[in-house]
Amino acid sequence: MGVIHTGVGQWQLSWTDELLFDTEAARARAAVLGPSSNLALRQLVAGDVSQLSEVACDTRVSDEELCERCLALRGGPLVEGPLRRNARERARAWLFLSGEPKPPANAEELLSFYEEANRLEPHYCETVPARFRTAEDPMPFTRVGLFDRRPAPPECETDAGDDIPRDVDALLRFVGRGDLPSEWVAFASYFLFLRIHPFRDGNGHAARMLALALLAPHYGTEQLVRFVARMQERREDLVGLLGDIRLQRSDIGDLAAFMLSLLDESRTREE
């Protein structure tokens, strides 16, 4: 077992030989997948949403317009609520990955990265151009655990506004490390981004896209699009694990193992 210090607060990732083996195996299995057709990606993004079934196969509708329609999905029928939510997540991921994103290397690049991650999001509330949250900014929650929605002790709350520049710099140094598996950096950075909460709104979208940007060199677009959908499908488990890490009942290494399993499961193409 080893311990990796992230440089952000006290947060660290404990890893085992099993986690290393599983990481190498997941990447090797992903490498043998063939490229996906554009039609397959369109059908994957549209999923089982009735409003999108014909649009996905209509070549007159561009890929970006299809994504825009997915992101604009709101309202009924009620039974399709989870399907529409997953379609929005898949569309956002595909749209983002189509731009061949690179992880931000400095605070200025993070601001641009954040805007791109939230592009076309109808409920995007942050001002444009993007700016980091400050101590004066009202938060969208008060004295509530960000992850588990239960009352959280002071030491488990998000950063105070004055701490954000320091912790963002530390996070970006961790993102730029080249001596660790990209998967570990991606999953740890996902948690750390949510922990810092550098923007007033849209942090979840940006955290997922940051993970995708780190994973993209080793995994295909279809697998990554499925991966963000799996994150939504297992949201309850993911939220609980994030809350346990915040309360120091678990470690970021546990998150890495969980997310790696979701990523590996996402290789499978639905029949």
C-alpha positions as CSV (number, residue, x, y, z in Angstrom):
1,M,0.0,0.0,0.0
2,G,1.1,3.5,-0.7
3,V,-0.2,7.0,0.1
4,I,-0.4,9.9,-2.3
5,H,-0.8,13.4,-0.9
6,T,-2.8,15.6,-3.2
7,G,-1.5,18.9,-1.9
8,V,-5.1,20.1,-1.3
9,G,-5.7,20.3,2.4
10,Q,-5.3,17.0,4.2
11,W,-6.7,14.9,1.4
12,Q,-4.8,11.9,0.2
13,L,-5.2,8.8,-1.8
14,S,-4.3,5.4,-0.4
15,W,-3.6,2.8,-3.1
16,T,-3.0,-0.9,-3.1
17,D,-1.4,-3.3,-5.6
18,E,-5.0,-4.5,-6.4
19,L,-6.0,-0.9,-7.4
20,L,-2.9,-0.6,-9.6
21,F,-3.6,-4.0,-11.2
22,D,-7.3,-3.1,-11.8
23,T,-6.2,0.2,-13.3
24,E,-3.8,-1.4,-15.7
25,A,-6.3,-4.1,-16.6
26,A,-9.1,-1.6,-17.3
27,R,-6.9,0.5,-19.6
28,A,-5.7,-2.6,-21.4
29,R,-9.3,-3.8,-22.0
30,A,-10.3,-0.3,-23.3
31,A,-7.4,-0.3,-25.7
32,V,-8.8,-3.3,-27.7
33,L,-12.2,-1.6,-28.3
34,G,-12.7,-0.5,-31.9
35,P,-13.8,3.0,-32.8
36,S,-17.5,3.8,-32.6
37,S,-19.6,4.9,-35.6
38,N,-21.2,8.3,-35.5
39,L,-24.6,6.8,-35.7
40,A,-23.8,4.6,-32.7
41,L,-22.8,7.7,-30.7
42,R,-25.9,9.6,-31.7
43,Q,-28.2,6.7,-30.6
44,L,-26.2,6.3,-27.4
45,V,-26.7,10.0,-26.5
46,A,-30.4,9.9,-27.4
47,G,-30.9,6.8,-25.4
48,D,-34.5,5.7,-24.8
49,V,-36.0,9.3,-24.8
50,S,-39.0,9.2,-27.1
51,Q,-38.6,12.8,-28.2
52,L,-35.1,12.0,-29.6
53,S,-35.5,8.6,-31.2
54,E,-36.1,9.9,-34.7
55,V,-33.8,12.9,-34.3
56,A,-30.8,10.6,-33.6
57,C,-31.2,8.9,-37.0
58,D,-31.9,12.1,-38.9
59,T,-28.8,13.1,-40.8
60,R,-30.2,16.5,-41.4
61,V,-29.8,17.2,-37.7
62,S,-26.1,18.0,-36.8
63,D,-24.4,16.4,-33.9
64,E,-24.3,19.7,-32.0
65,E,-28.0,20.3,-32.7
66,L,-28.8,16.9,-31.3
67,C,-26.8,17.7,-28.2
68,E,-28.6,21.0,-27.9
69,R,-31.9,19.3,-28.0
70,C,-30.8,16.8,-25.4
71,L,-29.7,19.6,-23.0
72,A,-33.0,21.4,-23.5
73,L,-35.1,18.5,-22.5
74,R,-37.4,19.4,-19.6
75,G,-40.9,18.6,-18.6
76,G,-43.0,15.5,-19.1
77,P,-43.6,12.7,-19.4
78,L,-42.7,12.2,-15.8
79,V,-41.7,8.6,-16.3
80,E,-38.9,9.7,-18.6
81,G,-37.3,12.0,-16.1
82,P,-34.3,9.8,-15.4
83,L,-33.9,9.0,-19.1
84,R,-33.8,12.7,-20.0
85,R,-31.3,13.4,-17.2
86,N,-29.0,10.7,-18.6
87,A,-29.4,12.0,-22.1
88,R,-28.3,15.5,-21.0
89,E,-25.3,14.0,-19.2
90,R,-24.3,11.9,-22.3
91,A,-24.8,14.9,-24.6
92,R,-22.7,17.2,-22.5
93,A,-19.9,14.6,-22.4
94,W,-20.0,14.0,-26.1
95,L,-20.1,17.7,-26.9
96,F,-17.2,18.3,-24.6
97,L,-15.0,15.4,-25.9
98,S,-15.6,16.4,-29.5
99,G,-13.5,19.5,-28.7
100,E,-10.5,17.3,-27.8
101,P,-10.2,18.9,-24.4
102,K,-7.0,19.3,-22.4
103,P,-6.8,19.6,-18.6
104,P,-6.2,23.2,-17.5
105,A,-2.7,24.0,-16.4
106,N,-3.3,27.3,-14.6
107,A,-6.1,29.4,-13.1
108,E,-6.8,31.3,-16.3
109,E,-7.2,28.1,-18.3
110,L,-9.5,26.7,-15.6
111,L,-11.9,29.6,-16.1
112,S,-12.1,28.9,-19.8
113,F,-12.4,25.2,-19.1
114,Y,-15.3,25.9,-16.8
115,E,-17.1,27.9,-19.4
116,E,-16.6,25.1,-22.0
117,A,-17.8,22.4,-19.5
118,N,-21.1,24.3,-19.0
119,R,-21.6,25.4,-22.6
120,L,-25.3,25.0,-23.7
121,E,-26.4,24.2,-20.2
122,P,-29.8,25.9,-19.8
123,H,-29.6,26.1,-16.0
124,Y,-26.0,27.5,-16.0
125,C,-26.2,30.3,-13.4
126,E,-22.6,31.5,-13.2
127,T,-21.8,34.8,-14.7
128,V,-19.9,35.0,-18.0
129,P,-17.0,35.5,-18.2
130,A,-16.5,33.0,-15.4
131,R,-14.9,34.0,-12.1
132,F,-14.0,32.2,-8.9
133,R,-16.4,32.3,-6.0
134,T,-15.5,34.8,-3.2
135,A,-16.4,35.0,0.5
136,E,-19.1,37.5,-0.5
137,D,-20.8,35.2,-2.9
138,P,-24.0,33.6,-1.6
139,M,-23.9,29.8,-1.8
140,P,-26.8,27.7,-3.2
141,F,-26.9,25.7,0.1
142,T,-26.5,26.7,3.8
143,R,-25.1,24.4,6.5
144,V,-26.0,21.4,4.5
145,G,-23.6,18.6,3.5
146,L,-22.7,19.2,-0.2
147,F,-22.7,15.5,-1.0
148,D,-25.0,13.7,1.5
149,R,-27.5,16.5,2.1
150,R,-27.1,16.0,5.9
151,P,-25.9,18.7,8.3
152,A,-22.1,18.8,8.0
153,P,-19.6,19.9,10.6
154,P,-17.6,23.0,9.9
155,E,-14.4,21.1,8.9
156,C,-16.4,19.3,6.2
157,E,-17.8,22.3,4.4
158,T,-16.5,23.7,1.1
159,D,-13.7,26.2,0.9
160,A,-14.2,29.7,2.2
161,G,-13.9,32.1,-0.6
162,D,-10.5,33.3,0.5
163,D,-9.1,29.8,0.3
164,I,-10.1,29.2,-3.3
165,P,-7.1,30.6,-5.2
166,R,-4.6,28.7,-3.0
167,D,-6.4,25.4,-3.3
168,V,-7.1,25.8,-7.0
169,D,-3.4,26.3,-7.6
170,A,-2.7,23.1,-5.5
171,L,-5.3,21.2,-7.5
172,L,-3.9,22.2,-10.8
173,R,-0.4,21.1,-9.7
174,F,-1.9,17.7,-8.8
175,V,-3.7,17.6,-12.2
176,G,-0.4,18.2,-13.9
177,R,1.5,15.3,-12.2
178,G,2.9,12.9,-14.8
179,D,4.1,10.3,-12.3
180,L,0.6,8.8,-11.5
181,P,-2.0,6.9,-13.5
182,S,-4.3,9.3,-15.2
183,E,-7.2,7.4,-13.8
184,W,-6.2,8.1,-10.2
185,V,-5.6,11.8,-10.9
186,A,-9.0,12.0,-12.7
187,F,-10.9,10.5,-9.8
188,A,-9.1,12.3,-7.1
189,S,-9.5,15.6,-8.9
190,Y,-13.2,15.0,-9.3
191,F,-13.5,14.9,-5.5
192,L,-11.1,17.8,-4.9
193,F,-12.9,20.0,-7.4
194,L,-16.2,19.5,-5.6
195,R,-14.5,20.0,-2.2
196,I,-13.0,23.3,-3.2
197,H,-16.3,24.4,-5.0
198,P,-14.5,27.2,-6.8
199,F,-17.5,28.5,-8.6
200,R,-20.9,29.4,-7.3
201,D,-22.7,27.0,-9.7
202,G,-21.9,24.4,-12.3
203,N,-19.1,22.7,-10.3
204,G,-20.5,19.2,-10.8
205,H,-20.5,19.6,-14.6
206,A,-16.9,21.0,-14.5
207,A,-15.7,18.3,-12.2
208,R,-17.0,15.5,-14.4
209,M,-15.5,17.2,-17.5
210,L,-12.1,17.5,-15.8
211,A,-12.2,13.8,-15.1
212,L,-13.0,13.1,-18.8
213,A,-10.2,15.4,-20.0
214,L,-7.7,13.4,-18.0
215,L,-9.2,10.0,-19.1
216,A,-9.6,10.9,-22.8
217,P,-6.0,10.0,-23.9
218,H,-6.6,6.3,-22.9
219,Y,-10.3,5.7,-23.4
220,G,-12.7,6.1,-26.3
221,T,-15.5,8.6,-26.6
222,E,-18.2,6.0,-26.4
223,Q,-16.9,4.4,-23.2
224,L,-16.5,7.8,-21.6
225,V,-20.0,8.9,-22.6
226,R,-21.3,5.7,-21.0
227,F,-19.2,6.3,-18.0
228,V,-20.8,9.7,-17.1
229,A,-24.2,8.0,-17.6
230,R,-23.1,5.2,-15.1
231,M,-22.1,7.9,-12.7
232,Q,-25.7,9.2,-12.8
233,E,-27.2,5.8,-12.5
234,R,-25.1,5.1,-9.4
235,R,-25.5,8.6,-8.1
236,E,-26.9,7.5,-4.7
237,D,-23.8,5.3,-4.1
238,L,-21.4,7.9,-5.4
239,V,-22.9,10.7,-3.3
240,G,-22.7,8.5,-0.2
241,L,-19.1,7.7,-0.9
242,L,-18.2,11.3,-1.4
243,G,-19.9,12.1,1.9
244,D,-17.9,9.4,3.7
245,I,-14.7,10.8,2.3
246,R,-15.6,14.3,3.4
247,L,-16.3,13.0,6.9
248,Q,-13.0,11.0,6.7
249,R,-14.8,7.6,7.0
250,S,-13.4,6.7,3.7
251,D,-10.4,7.6,1.5
252,I,-10.0,8.9,-2.0
253,G,-8.6,5.5,-2.9
254,D,-12.0,4.0,-2.2
255,L,-13.5,6.5,-4.7
256,A,-10.8,5.6,-7.3
257,A,-11.7,1.9,-7.0
258,F,-15.5,2.7,-7.3
259,M,-15.1,5.0,-10.3
260,L,-12.7,2.6,-12.0
261,S,-15.3,-0.2,-11.7
262,L,-17.9,2.1,-13.4
263,L,-15.4,3.0,-16.1
264,D,-14.6,-0.6,-16.8
265,E,-18.3,-1.5,-16.9
266,S,-18.8,1.2,-19.4
267,R,-16.9,-0.8,-22.1
268,T,-20.0,-2.9,-22.7
269,R,-22.2,-1.9,-25.5
270,E,-25.9,-2.4,-24.9
271,E,-27.5,-4.9,-27.2
